[in-house]
Amino acid sequence: MITTGYASREGTAEDNADAARVCRLADGTVGAAVIDGIGHGPRTSATAPLLAEVAARISARRGPIAGLLTAAELIADPGADDGEADAVAVAIRARPDDEVVVVNWTGDCRAYGWNGDRLELYTDDHTVGAQLRANGVALEIAREHDNWLRTSLARATVGTVYTAGIRDQLVILTSDGVHDQVARDVLEALVREHETEPQALADALVAAAEATDAGYRDDATAVVLRTTDDHS
């Protein structure tokens, strides 16, 4: 049995550029997606829910790489006025009889897994800062480049949409408004407290996002998926 929950909270800068959707097929297969719009352009908040809907539905039917690449086609052209939205994204597909939840992502949305004891990050951020850290650059220098994306949904290809498999019972998708603004120990404590209640956990994660010292709080979005046997 697969139970889900999702939530999104607007930040302090204009309207919500995040979106999340969950799609459940007749056979119980679940597709889900988190979209984090880049900036707050005139089309971003309107387009993000559409991207999430397409990504979730296609992920359920064809897998998350197809879900993200199909959503990418909606924004691949910048438009006549060069004002089309762009985003980063993460999507998953979970089948009732499969042991592995498949996740694909591009950009700095994340997927975590919880096995009842430890919280594991299964994705790596596609940012310049993350690339610099992986190549041994000093942390204080790399940190200055964490907001520089190396890829995005509008530019997504098979080669830039990465794949991971998660065997954990609980899977959590987040936009950076959650994982950048909720301390890791707080994140883990919330997961431990609400691990059997996906909707309560999604609500708690987005509510926990705190403003920076300058008063800025990003849009925060989370999807939670829990897989159990029929007797759990």
N, CA, C and O of each residue as an XYZ file, in Angstrom:
928
protein
N       0.841     -1.186      0.000
C       0.000      0.000      0.000
C       0.880      1.241      0.000
O       1.877      1.303      0.719
N       0.511      2.222     -0.802
C       1.275      3.470     -0.897
C       0.390      4.618     -0.441
O      -0.679      4.851     -1.007
N       0.836      5.328      0.577
C       0.134      6.524      1.038
C       1.015      7.737      0.779
O       2.242      7.638      0.802
N       0.390      8.871      0.534
C       1.137     10.063      0.130
C       0.609     11.313      0.818
O      -0.490     11.328      1.371
N       1.411     12.339      0.768
C       0.995     13.663      1.203
C       1.873     14.700      0.530
O       3.024     14.416      0.198
N       1.348     15.892      0.325
C       2.195     16.968     -0.203
C       1.696     18.312      0.281
O       0.519     18.488      0.596
N       2.624     19.257      0.332
C       2.301     20.590      0.828
C       3.249     21.601      0.211
O       4.372     21.267     -0.167
N       2.786     22.843      0.112
C       3.612     23.927     -0.415
C       3.240     25.210      0.311
O       2.061     25.480      0.536
N       4.245     26.003      0.678
C       3.998     27.263      1.370
C       4.742     28.389      0.660
O       5.933     28.278      0.369
N       4.034     29.454      0.393
C       4.625     30.621     -0.254
C       5.669     31.263      0.645
O       5.503     31.328      1.863
N       6.760     31.743      0.021
C       7.799     32.431      0.762
C       7.520     33.915      0.896
O       6.375     34.354      0.787
N       8.564     34.680      1.132
C       8.410     36.112      1.363
C       8.597     36.944      0.099
O       8.433     38.164      0.140
N       8.940     36.305     -1.033
C       9.183     37.043     -2.276
C       8.067     36.760     -3.278
O       8.069     35.724     -3.944
N       7.120     37.684     -3.379
C       6.039     37.600     -4.365
C       5.227     36.319     -4.205
O       5.015     35.865     -3.081
N       4.767     35.724     -5.318
C       3.886     34.563     -5.232
C       4.696     33.262     -5.258
O       5.909     33.270     -5.465
N       3.989     32.140     -5.041
C       4.647     30.843     -4.919
C       5.077     30.325     -6.285
O       4.246     30.097     -7.165
N       6.378     30.142     -6.451
C       6.918     29.602     -7.700
C       7.153     28.098     -7.619
O       7.640     27.494     -8.575
N       6.805     27.483     -6.474
C       6.891     26.032     -6.312
C       5.555     25.388     -6.640
O       4.518     26.052     -6.665
N       5.593     24.074     -6.893
C       4.366     23.295     -7.046
C       4.682     21.830     -6.814
O       5.820     21.394     -6.989
N       3.667     21.071     -6.419
C       3.809     19.632     -6.242
C       2.513     18.952     -6.640
O       1.428     19.500     -6.446
N       2.631     17.762     -7.193
C       1.464     16.973     -7.559
C       1.750     15.492     -7.324
O       2.893     15.040     -7.399
N       0.674     14.747     -7.037
C       0.732     13.291     -6.905
C      -0.348     12.703     -7.797
O      -1.479     13.188     -7.803
N      -0.013     11.667     -8.547
C      -0.961     10.979     -9.428
C      -0.979      9.489     -9.085
O       0.072      8.854     -8.997
N      -2.166      8.943     -8.895
C      -2.304      7.520     -8.591
C      -3.076      6.831     -9.717
O      -4.182      7.250    -10.058
N      -2.497      5.774    -10.295
C      -3.138      5.039    -11.367
C      -4.105      3.978    -10.819
O      -4.142      3.711     -9.618
N      -4.873      3.391    -11.717
C      -5.869      2.391    -11.325
C      -5.245      1.189    -10.630
O      -5.873      0.574     -9.768
N      -4.003      0.850    -11.002
C      -3.348     -0.317    -10.386
C      -2.600      0.026     -9.104
O      -1.930     -0.834     -8.533
N      -2.704      1.283     -8.639
C      -2.045      1.700     -7.414
C      -0.689      2.342     -7.600
O      -0.111      2.850     -6.639
N      -0.166      2.332     -8.820
C       1.110      3.000     -9.091
C       0.981      4.498     -8.823
O      -0.028      5.120     -9.157
N       2.020      5.063     -8.215
C       2.014      6.487     -7.866
C       3.160      7.204     -8.573
O       4.304      6.748     -8.551
N       2.839      8.316     -9.191
C       3.841      9.236     -9.713
C       3.732     10.546     -8.954
O       2.629     10.973     -8.612
N       4.844     11.178     -8.690
C       4.826     12.437     -7.941
C       5.968     13.322     -8.411
O       6.985     12.834     -8.904
N       5.789     14.625     -8.252
C       6.811     15.574     -8.688
C       6.794     16.817     -7.819
O       5.743     17.252     -7.347
N       7.973     17.379     -7.617
C       8.149     18.705     -7.025
C       8.827     19.587     -8.060
O       9.858     19.223     -8.626
N       8.242     20.737     -8.298
C       8.787     21.722     -9.227
C       9.164     22.970     -8.437
O       8.377     23.453     -7.623
N      10.351     23.485     -8.672
C      10.799     24.732     -8.044
C      11.112     25.722     -9.164
O      12.162     25.640     -9.802
N      10.191     26.656     -9.393
C      10.389     27.647    -10.433
C      11.586     28.534    -10.151
O      11.842     28.910     -9.007
N      12.311     28.863    -11.197
C      13.496     29.717    -11.055
C      13.045     31.172    -11.104
O      12.496     31.631    -12.106
N      13.282     31.885    -10.018
C      12.875     33.289     -9.955
C      11.368     33.430     -9.805
O      10.662     32.472     -9.489
N      10.898     34.646    -10.038
C       9.468     34.948     -9.926
C       9.023     35.767    -11.132
O       8.487     36.868    -11.003
N       9.266     35.186    -12.325
C       8.849     35.863    -13.545
C       7.341     35.854    -13.695
O       6.651     35.208    -12.907
N       6.814     36.550    -14.681
C       5.362     36.692    -14.838
C       4.634     35.375    -15.096
O       3.438     35.273    -14.824
N       5.333     34.369    -15.614
C       4.675     33.100    -15.898
C       5.018     31.991    -14.907
O       4.419     30.917    -14.954
N       5.961     32.234    -14.022
C       6.494     31.139    -13.211
C       5.446     30.502    -12.316
O       5.287     29.282    -12.330
N       4.729     31.303    -11.537
C       3.769     30.733    -10.593
C       2.600     30.062    -11.301
O       1.997     29.136    -10.759
N       2.274     30.517    -12.502
C       1.185     29.898    -13.262
C       1.634     28.609    -13.938
O       0.848     27.673    -14.082
N       2.888     28.560    -14.350
C       3.394     27.408    -15.095
C       3.826     26.272    -14.186
O       3.704     25.107    -14.564
N       4.330     26.580    -12.995
C       4.840     25.537    -12.096
C       3.812     24.442    -11.803
O       4.170     23.265    -11.850
N       2.541     24.777    -11.499
C       1.572     23.696    -11.264
C       1.336     22.832    -12.496
O       1.130     21.625    -12.374
N       1.364     23.430    -13.672
C       1.210     22.660    -14.911
C       2.366     21.696    -15.087
O       2.155     20.537    -15.442
N       3.580     22.154    -14.845
C       4.749     21.287    -14.952
C       4.667     20.136    -13.964
O       4.990     18.998    -14.304
N       4.236     20.426    -12.742
C       4.118     19.384    -11.727
C       3.065     18.353    -12.109
O       3.268     17.153    -11.925
N       1.933     18.826    -12.643
C       0.859     17.916    -13.056
C       1.323     16.986    -14.171
O       1.100     15.777    -14.112
N       1.969     17.554    -15.184
C       2.459     16.741    -16.295
C       3.522     15.755    -15.819
O       3.484     14.574    -16.165
N       4.460     16.243    -15.031
C       5.543     15.369    -14.562
C       5.006     14.222    -13.717
O       5.461     13.088    -13.865
N       4.046     14.492    -12.834
C       3.501     13.439    -11.974
C       2.727     12.405    -12.783
O       2.895     11.203    -12.580
N       1.880     12.869    -13.696
C       1.060     11.942    -14.476
C       1.908     11.056    -15.399
O       1.702      9.845    -15.475
N       2.850     11.673    -16.088
C       3.689     10.887    -16.996
C       4.640      9.992    -16.211
O       4.953      8.889    -16.660
N       5.102     10.438    -15.063
C       5.968      9.594    -14.228
C       5.247      8.325    -13.817
O       5.833      7.243    -13.823
N       3.977      8.453    -13.461
C       3.208      7.274    -13.061
C       3.066      6.287    -14.216
O       3.164      5.076    -14.015
N       2.836      6.796    -15.415
C       2.602      5.937    -16.580
C       3.896      5.437    -17.214
O       4.007      4.257    -17.548
N       4.872      6.321    -17.384
C       6.049      6.008    -18.191
C       7.375      6.081    -17.438
O       8.425      5.772    -18.001
N       7.336      6.481    -16.189
C       8.558      6.612    -15.411
C       8.978      8.059    -15.265
O       8.616      8.894    -16.095
N       9.741      8.375    -14.216
C      10.045      9.779    -13.926
C      10.970     10.469    -14.920
O      10.906     11.690    -15.061
N      11.825      9.728    -15.609
C      12.643     10.413    -16.608
C      11.751     10.913    -17.746
O      11.946     12.018    -18.251
N      10.777     10.100    -18.145
C       9.823     10.544    -19.166
C       8.966     11.675    -18.624
O       8.621     12.602    -19.357
N       8.620     11.605    -17.343
C       7.823     12.667    -16.740
C       8.523     14.008    -16.789
O       7.918     15.014    -17.159
N       9.795     14.032    -16.420
C      10.529     15.300    -16.421
C      10.803     15.798    -17.842
O      10.694     16.996    -18.106
N      11.151     14.908    -18.743
C      11.449     15.341    -20.108
C      10.181     15.818    -20.826
O      10.247     16.718    -21.663
N       9.040     15.224    -20.505
C       7.791     15.703    -21.095
C       7.443     17.087    -20.562
O       7.058     17.975    -21.323
N       7.581     17.265    -19.249
C       7.353     18.594    -18.675
C       8.322     19.611    -19.264
O       7.958     20.764    -19.493
N       9.545     19.184    -19.507
C      10.553     20.092    -20.065
C      10.142     20.637    -21.423
O      10.453     21.781    -21.755
N       9.441     19.819    -22.214
C       9.014     20.264    -23.536
C       8.053     21.451    -23.465
O       7.974     22.240    -24.407
N       7.328     21.582    -22.363
C       6.377     22.685    -22.227
C       7.071     24.041    -22.115
O       6.477     25.075    -22.422
N       8.338     24.032    -21.671
C       9.046     25.296    -21.446
C      10.363     25.360    -22.203
O      11.180     26.248    -21.960
N      10.572     24.415    -23.123
C      11.857     24.351    -23.826
C      12.096     25.558    -24.719
O      13.240     25.963    -24.925
N      11.027     26.131    -25.248
C      11.162     27.326    -26.078
C      10.917     28.561    -25.210
O       9.948     28.585    -24.451
N      11.765     29.584    -25.299
C      11.613     30.758    -24.430
C      10.412     31.622    -24.759
O      10.056     32.508    -23.982
N       9.778     31.375    -25.907
C       8.617     32.168    -26.294
C       9.004     33.404    -27.079
O      10.163     33.819    -27.079
N       8.017     33.990    -27.749
C       8.282     35.151    -28.597
C       8.802     36.336    -27.811
O       9.543     37.163    -28.342
N       8.414     36.422    -26.536
C       8.859     37.555    -25.712
C       9.999     37.183    -24.773
O      10.367     37.969    -23.900
N      10.566     35.973    -24.949
C      11.692     35.504    -24.136
C      11.344     35.493    -22.645
O      12.212     35.695    -21.796
N      10.051     35.253    -22.334
C       9.634     35.320    -20.942
C       9.130     34.016    -20.369
O       8.496     34.017    -19.314
N       9.396     32.883    -21.042
C       8.902     31.610    -20.536
C       9.564     31.246    -19.213
O      10.711     31.610    -18.955
N       8.824     30.527    -18.385
C       9.333     30.105    -17.087
C      10.399     29.025    -17.233
O      10.490     28.366    -18.269
N      11.203     28.849    -16.188
C      12.131     27.732    -16.094
C      12.073     27.228    -14.654
O      11.528     27.899    -13.777
N      12.628     26.065    -14.419
C      12.481     25.444    -13.107
C      13.532     24.371    -12.922
O      14.241     24.000    -13.858
N      13.621     23.877    -11.694
C      14.315     22.634    -11.390
C      13.267     21.674    -10.847
O      12.184     22.100    -10.446
N      13.580     20.377    -10.829
C      12.513     19.420    -10.528
C      13.058     18.091    -10.052
O      14.206     17.733    -10.314
N      12.189     17.357     -9.333
C      12.445     15.975     -8.963
C      11.129     15.219     -9.101
O      10.068     15.748     -8.769
N      11.197     13.971     -9.596
C       9.993     13.170     -9.794
C      10.286     11.717     -9.446
O      11.426     11.261     -9.530
N       9.229     10.993     -9.050
C       9.382      9.592     -8.685
C       8.231      8.759     -9.242
O       7.170      9.281     -9.586
N       8.471      7.436     -9.321
C       7.401      6.477     -9.569
C       7.547      5.336     -8.576
O       8.636      4.791     -8.397
N       6.431      4.975     -7.926
C       6.399      3.853     -6.994
C       5.295      2.901     -7.421
O       4.144      3.305     -7.581
N       5.649      1.642     -7.602
C       4.676      0.617     -7.946
C       4.435     -0.262     -6.724
O       5.372     -0.561     -5.983
N       3.189     -0.677     -6.507
C       2.877     -1.441     -5.296
C       3.716     -2.696     -5.111
O       4.020     -3.065     -3.977
N       4.096     -3.355     -6.187
C       4.830     -4.618     -6.082
C       6.339     -4.480     -6.254
O       7.058     -5.477     -6.208
N       6.826     -3.255     -6.451
C       8.255     -3.033     -6.638
C       8.927     -2.678     -5.311
O       8.347     -1.975     -4.484
N      10.129     -3.158     -5.118
C      10.888     -2.842     -3.914
C      11.620     -1.513     -4.030
O      12.033     -0.940     -3.021
N      11.783     -1.021     -5.249
C      12.577      0.179     -5.483
C      11.690      1.301     -6.026
O      10.946      1.108     -6.987
N      11.781      2.466     -5.403
C      11.152      3.678     -5.924
C      12.177      4.372     -6.815
O      13.292      4.660     -6.378
N      11.800      4.639     -8.061
C      12.718      5.273     -9.009
C      12.561      6.785     -8.926
O      11.445      7.303     -8.945
N      13.680      7.488     -8.834
C      13.671      8.945     -8.760
C      14.562      9.517     -9.852
O      15.650      9.005    -10.113
N      14.091     10.578    -10.484
C      14.905     11.349    -11.430
C      14.837     12.815    -11.054
O      13.829     13.283    -10.525
N      15.911     13.536    -11.327
C      15.926     14.948    -10.957
C      16.860     15.732    -11.854
O      17.756     15.185    -12.497
N      16.619     17.027    -11.875
C      17.520     17.961    -12.531
C      17.502     19.253    -11.741
O      16.433     19.790    -11.447
N      18.680     19.758    -11.395
C      18.751     20.955    -10.551
C      18.977     20.602     -9.101
O      19.648     19.615     -8.798
N      18.417     21.406     -8.185
C      18.709     21.210     -6.767
C      17.492     20.865     -5.923
O      17.507     21.092     -4.714
N      16.432     20.319     -6.529
C      15.416     19.635     -5.730
C      16.020     18.312     -5.257
O      16.935     17.779     -5.885
N      15.499     17.787     -4.140
C      16.129     16.613     -3.545
C      15.146     15.488     -3.273
O      13.934     15.695     -3.209
N      15.707     14.274     -3.114
C      14.959     13.103     -2.669
C      15.719     12.454     -1.515
O      16.908     12.157     -1.627
N      15.011     12.237     -0.403
C      15.553     11.568      0.773
C      14.808     10.247      0.990
O      13.665     10.086      0.562
N      15.471      9.316      1.655
C      14.829      8.085      2.068
C      15.010      7.865      3.556
O      16.055      8.189      4.119
N      13.978      7.308      4.194
C      14.005      7.033      5.635
C      13.634      5.564      5.847
O      12.576      5.113      5.408
N      14.511      4.827      6.519
C      14.278      3.397      6.733
C      13.825      3.087      8.150
O      13.812      1.927      8.560
N      13.456      4.115      8.895
C      13.052      3.946     10.281
C      14.158      4.227     11.261
O      13.933      4.292     12.469
N      15.385      4.397     10.726
C      16.535      4.624     11.603
C      17.422      5.767     11.123
O      17.935      6.535     11.936
N      17.604      5.886      9.818
C      18.488      6.924      9.288
C      17.858      7.607      8.090
O      17.108      6.989      7.335
N      18.168      8.896      7.916
C      17.699      9.686      6.781
C      18.831      9.798      5.775
O      19.907     10.305      6.092
N      18.583      9.321      4.564
C      19.625      9.279      3.532
C      19.257     10.202      2.379
O      18.129     10.171      1.887
N      20.214     11.025      1.948
C      20.036     11.850      0.761
C      20.459     11.046     -0.459
O      21.592     10.569     -0.519
N      19.566     10.887     -1.433
C      19.838     10.062     -2.602
C      20.140     10.867     -3.858
O      20.484     10.290     -4.889
N      20.021     12.174     -3.791
C      20.286     13.021     -4.951
C      21.459     13.942     -4.659
O      21.793     14.181     -3.499
N      22.077     14.452     -5.697
C      23.114     15.461     -5.529
C      22.676     16.718     -6.275
O      22.122     16.639     -7.372
N      22.930     17.874     -5.673
C      22.500     19.138     -6.265
C      23.308     19.439     -7.517
O      24.536     19.351     -7.512
N      22.608     19.794     -8.594
C      23.285     20.182     -9.833
C      23.584     21.675     -9.796
O      23.017     22.462    -10.555
N      24.491     22.045     -8.892
C      24.907     23.434     -8.750
C      26.420     23.521     -8.898
O      27.132     22.529     -8.750
N      26.894     24.727     -9.191
C      28.336     24.934     -9.289
C      28.989     24.692     -7.933
O      30.080     24.127     -7.856
N      28.313     25.127     -6.853
C      28.865     24.919     -5.521
C      29.084     23.452     -5.206
O      30.130     23.082     -4.674
N      28.107     22.612     -5.528
C      28.244     21.180     -5.277
C      29.365     20.576     -6.111
O      30.100     19.710     -5.636
N      29.497     21.029     -7.344
C      30.570     20.537     -8.214
C      31.938     20.939     -7.667
O      32.878     20.145     -7.695
N      32.048     22.165     -7.173
C      33.325     22.614     -6.609
C      33.693     21.803     -5.370
O      34.852     21.421     -5.206
N      32.722     21.534     -4.497
C      32.998     20.732     -3.310
C      33.461     19.327     -3.693
O      34.380     18.778     -3.087
N      32.801     18.747     -4.721
C      33.168     17.400     -5.165
C      34.589     17.350     -5.706
O      35.216     16.291     -5.723
N      35.093     18.495     -6.146
C      36.447     18.561     -6.696
C      37.444     19.149     -5.710
O      38.541     19.552     -6.095
N      37.063     19.198     -4.437
C      38.007     19.559     -3.387
C      38.205     21.035     -3.145
O      39.122     21.412     -2.416
N      37.373     21.892     -3.734
C      37.494     23.334     -3.492
C      37.048     23.651     -2.068
O      36.117     23.027     -1.558
N      37.691     24.597     -1.436
C      37.387     24.955     -0.054
C      35.907     25.271      0.127
O      35.291     25.908     -0.728
N      35.339     24.821      1.248
C      33.912     24.961      1.492
C      33.444     26.405      1.446
O      32.378     26.698      0.903
N      34.240     27.314      2.017
C      33.815     28.712      2.051
C      33.752     29.331      0.654
O      32.968     30.249      0.415
N      34.572     28.834     -0.259
C      34.527     29.305     -1.645
C      33.361     28.654     -2.380
O      32.599     29.328     -3.073
N      33.230     27.348     -2.226
C      32.160     26.623     -2.915
C      30.787     27.137     -2.511
O      29.879     27.217     -3.340
N      30.636     27.483     -1.245
C      29.336     27.941     -0.740
C      28.840     29.179     -1.486
O      27.633     29.382     -1.620
N      29.753     29.991     -1.963
C      29.380     31.204     -2.684
C      28.729     30.909     -4.039
O      28.150     31.802     -4.658
N      28.824     29.656     -4.498
C      28.314     29.289     -5.822
C      27.132     28.318     -5.746
O      26.768     27.707     -6.750
N      26.538     28.176     -4.572
C      25.440     27.222     -4.415
C      24.174     27.639     -5.152
O      23.320     26.796     -5.426
N      24.037     28.910     -5.474
C      22.851     29.366     -6.203
C      23.051     29.375     -7.717
O      22.164     29.807     -8.454
N      24.199     28.906     -8.184
C      24.471     28.830     -9.615
C      24.117     27.436    -10.116
O      24.819     26.469     -9.821
N      23.041     27.333    -10.865
C      22.599     26.040    -11.383
C      23.399     25.627    -12.608
O      23.705     26.457    -13.464
N      23.738     24.347    -12.692
C      24.437     23.813    -13.861
C      23.471     23.299    -14.924
O      23.861     23.080    -16.071
N      22.217     23.108    -14.542
C      21.210     22.635    -15.488
C      19.841     23.067    -14.989
O      19.701     23.535    -13.859
N      18.834     22.907    -15.837
C      17.470     23.271    -15.459
C      16.497     22.428    -16.272
O      16.897     21.710    -17.188
N      15.220     22.521    -15.929
C      14.221     21.711    -16.619
C      14.094     22.106    -18.085
O      13.972     21.233    -18.944
N      14.120     23.386    -18.384
C      13.966     23.827    -19.768
C      15.096     23.326    -20.663
O      14.917     23.190    -21.873
N      16.239     23.056    -20.082
C      17.401     22.587    -20.840
C      17.649     21.090    -20.653
O      18.694     20.579    -21.056
N      16.699     20.393    -20.046
C      16.911     18.998    -19.668
C      17.055     18.083    -20.883
O      16.361     18.236    -21.887
N      17.967     17.138    -20.762
C      18.153     16.064    -21.736
C      18.288     14.764    -20.951
O      18.362     14.774    -19.722
N      18.319     13.660    -21.665
C      18.538     12.379    -20.994
C      19.831     12.406    -20.188
O      19.919     11.786    -19.129
N      20.836     13.125    -20.690
C      22.126     13.174    -20.010
C      22.168     14.065    -18.792
O      23.090     13.949    -17.985
N      21.198     14.956    -18.629
C      21.214     15.866    -17.474
C      20.126     15.564    -16.461
O      20.028     16.240    -15.437
N      19.307     14.554    -16.733
C      18.309     14.105    -15.760
C      18.848     12.833    -15.116
O      18.873     11.774    -15.743
N      19.276     12.940    -13.865
C      19.939     11.820    -13.191
C      18.921     10.884    -12.563
O      17.771     11.256    -12.330
N      19.371      9.642    -12.288
C      18.500      8.591    -11.786
C      19.062      7.966    -10.513
O      20.272      7.788    -10.376
N      18.166      7.636     -9.586
C      18.542      6.877     -8.393
C      17.400      5.926     -8.044
O      16.262      6.128     -8.469
N      17.709      4.898     -7.274
C      16.700      3.970     -6.776
C      16.691      3.991     -5.263
O      17.750      3.975     -4.636
N      15.515      4.028     -4.670
C      15.379      4.122     -3.218
C      14.584      2.916     -2.724
O      13.463      2.679     -3.172
N      15.166      2.160     -1.803
C      14.510      0.993     -1.235
C      13.838      1.282      0.103
O      13.174      0.408      0.660
N      13.999      2.485      0.623
C      13.457      2.822      1.930
C      11.936      2.897      1.904
O      11.333      3.166      0.865
N      11.331      2.660      3.046
C       9.875      2.654      3.159
C       9.285      4.043      2.969
O       8.164      4.179      2.480
N      10.030      5.072      3.350
C       9.546      6.441      3.277
C      10.446      7.248      2.344
O      11.668      7.244      2.497
N       9.843      7.937      1.383
C      10.580      8.778      0.436
C      10.058     10.205      0.552
O       8.849     10.427      0.625
N      10.973     11.167      0.569
C      10.622     12.572      0.744
C      11.252     13.384     -0.372
O      12.462     13.311     -0.585
N      10.455     14.148     -1.078
C      10.937     15.074     -2.106
C      10.820     16.489     -1.562
O       9.814     16.831     -0.941
N      11.835     17.318     -1.788
C      11.805     18.687     -1.261
C      12.344     19.685     -2.277
O      13.222     19.368     -3.081
N      11.803     20.887     -2.223
C      12.433     22.026     -2.902
C      13.467     22.614     -1.950
O      13.480     22.281     -0.765
N      14.341     23.491     -2.466
C      15.409     24.010     -1.610
C      14.888     24.930     -0.508
O      15.611     25.230      0.442
N      13.643     25.378     -0.627
C      13.056     26.155      0.453
C      12.844     25.337      1.710
O      12.665     25.893      2.793
N      12.863     24.010      1.574
C      12.838     23.120      2.742
C      14.257     22.772      3.157
O      14.669     23.098      4.270
N      15.012     22.117      2.283
C      16.291     21.572      2.742
C      17.370     22.623      2.967
O      18.349     22.357      3.665
N      17.211     23.822      2.386
C      18.177     24.885      2.664
C      17.798     25.708      3.891
O      18.645     26.398      4.459
N      16.532     25.641      4.304
C      16.078     26.502      5.398
C      15.501     25.740      6.583
O      14.890     26.326      7.477
N      15.704     24.421      6.576
C      15.395     23.590      7.739
C      16.675     22.838      8.096
O      17.209     22.093      7.275
N      17.160     23.030      9.307
C      18.399     22.378      9.729
C      18.269     20.862      9.634
O      17.186     20.315      9.848
N      19.360     20.187      9.318
C      19.332     18.734      9.108
C      18.790     17.997     10.337
O      18.017     17.050     10.193
N      19.185     18.417     11.539
C      18.698     17.717     12.722
C      17.204     17.935     12.929
O      16.511     17.043     13.418
N      16.699     19.114     12.559
C      15.266     19.381     12.638
C      14.523     18.542     11.605
O      13.474     17.966     11.893
N      15.082     18.483     10.402
C      14.488     17.674      9.332
C      14.342     16.224      9.781
O      13.283     15.619      9.612
N      15.401     15.675     10.348
C      15.365     14.282     10.775
C      14.393     14.080     11.930
O      13.702     13.063     11.985
N      14.333     15.031     12.849
C      13.406     14.923     13.981
C      11.955     14.921     13.507
O      11.128     14.178     14.035
N      11.646     15.754     12.510
C      10.292     15.798     11.971
C       9.930     14.491     11.271
O       8.809     13.999     11.398
N      10.883     13.937     10.534
C      10.646     12.658      9.870
C      10.379     11.569     10.909
O       9.461     10.764     10.756
N      11.179     11.556     11.948
C      11.009     10.545     12.994
C       9.643     10.682     13.683
O       9.001      9.686     14.014
N       9.215     11.926     13.891
C       7.954     12.171     14.592
C       6.732     11.800     13.752
O       5.736     11.304     14.278
N       6.816     12.046     12.430
C       5.637     11.896     11.572
C       5.797     10.796     10.517
O       5.102     10.821      9.501
N       6.688      9.845     10.735
C       7.023      8.881      9.673
C       5.838      8.033      9.212
O       5.858      7.530      8.088
N       4.813      7.860     10.039
C       3.666      7.043      9.633
C       2.528      7.871      9.045
O       1.491      7.325      8.669
N       2.722      9.200      8.964
C       1.664     10.092      8.497
C       2.203     11.020      7.408
O       2.646     12.128      7.711
N       2.173     10.588      6.153
C       2.772     11.379      5.075
C       2.250     12.811      4.975
O       3.042     13.733      4.782
N       0.945     13.021      5.100
C       0.441     14.387      4.987
C       0.893     15.247      6.156
O       1.248     16.410      5.965
N       0.885     14.697      7.355
C       1.351     15.456      8.515
C       2.827     15.808      8.380
O       3.245     16.898      8.769
N       3.621     14.885      7.828
C       5.042     15.155      7.639
C       5.257     16.233      6.592
O       6.068     17.135      6.801
N       4.546     16.162      5.464
C       4.686     17.194      4.433
C       4.330     18.563      4.997
O       5.037     19.539      4.749
N       3.241     18.642      5.751
C       2.837     19.913      6.355
C       3.899     20.428      7.325
O       4.207     21.619      7.346
N       4.451     19.522      8.123
C       5.447     19.922      9.116
C       6.737     20.401      8.465
O       7.361     21.346      8.948
N       7.139     19.763      7.382
C       8.378     20.144      6.709
C       8.303     21.561      6.140
O       9.231     22.351      6.307
N       7.199     21.875      5.470
C       7.108     23.218      4.880
C       6.890     24.272      5.957
O       7.314     25.416      5.791
N       6.240     23.910      7.052
C       6.027     24.872      8.139
C       7.313     25.176      8.894
O       7.443     26.239      9.501
N       8.271     24.240      8.857
C       9.506     24.403      9.623
C      10.517     25.317      8.952
O      11.478     25.746      9.591
N      10.318     25.625      7.666
C      11.276     26.486      6.960
C      11.342     27.855      7.630
O      10.317     28.507      7.831
N      12.531     28.277      7.966
C      12.731     29.532      8.692
C      13.365     30.586      7.796
O      14.099     30.272      6.859
N      13.068     31.829      8.103
C      13.640     32.954      7.359
C      15.116     33.129      7.699
O      15.566     32.748      8.780
N      15.856     33.706      6.766
C      17.261     34.044      7.013
C      17.349     35.252      7.931
O      16.331     35.845      8.287
N      18.562     35.615      8.310
C      18.755     36.792      9.155
C      18.248     38.056      8.477
O      17.870     39.020      9.142
N      18.243     38.042      7.137
C      17.770     39.211      6.387
C      16.251     39.219      6.235
O      15.690     40.154      5.663
N      15.581     38.180      6.743
C      14.126     38.117      6.672
C      13.585     37.393      5.457
O      12.370     37.342      5.268
N      14.460     36.827      4.620
C      14.012     36.132      3.412
C      13.687     34.682      3.725
O      14.459     33.994      4.392
N      12.533     34.219      3.236
C      12.156     32.813      3.325
C      11.683     32.362      1.956
O      10.791     32.972      1.365
N      12.277     31.303      1.460
C      11.966     30.806      0.125
C      10.633     30.051      0.136
O      10.156     29.629      1.190
N      10.038     29.888     -1.058
C       8.903     28.980     -1.190
C       9.363     27.582     -0.748
O      10.479     27.166     -1.061
N       8.511     26.872     -0.033
C       8.881     25.568      0.512
C       7.845     24.529      0.107
O       6.645     24.734      0.290
N       8.314     23.406     -0.448
C       7.416     22.382     -0.969
C       7.966     20.998     -0.664
O       9.172     20.766     -0.743
N       7.068     20.076     -0.312
C       7.481     18.701     -0.010
C       6.421     17.711     -0.459
O       5.223     17.983     -0.378
N       6.878     16.561     -0.932
C       6.029     15.405     -1.199
C       6.554     14.260     -0.347
O       7.765     14.055     -0.265
N       5.659     13.512      0.287
C       6.041     12.374      1.106
C       5.288     11.140      0.612
O       4.081     11.188      0.377
N       6.013     10.047      0.460
C       5.434      8.795     -0.025
C       5.867      7.672      0.912
O       7.057      7.495      1.174
N       4.897      6.921      1.411
C       5.184      5.819      2.339
C       4.640      4.513      1.760
O       3.469      4.425      1.390
N       5.493      3.517      1.689
C       5.114      2.211      1.173
C       5.113      1.203      2.312
O       6.104      1.070      3.031
N       4.003      0.493      2.476
C       3.895     -0.519      3.510
C       3.206     -1.750      2.932
O       2.572     -1.684      1.879
N       3.339     -2.886      3.644
C       2.523     -4.031      3.239
C       1.117     -3.835      3.794
O       0.894     -2.934      4.603
N       0.195     -4.640      3.383
C      -1.210     -4.448      3.730
C      -1.492     -4.588      5.211
O      -2.569     -4.214      5.676
N      -0.536     -5.125      5.961
C      -0.783     -5.379      7.378
C      -0.052     -4.388      8.263
O      -0.104     -4.515      9.486
N       0.646     -3.378      7.670
C       1.400     -2.410      8.463
C       0.477     -1.350      9.032
O       0.933     -0.444      9.730
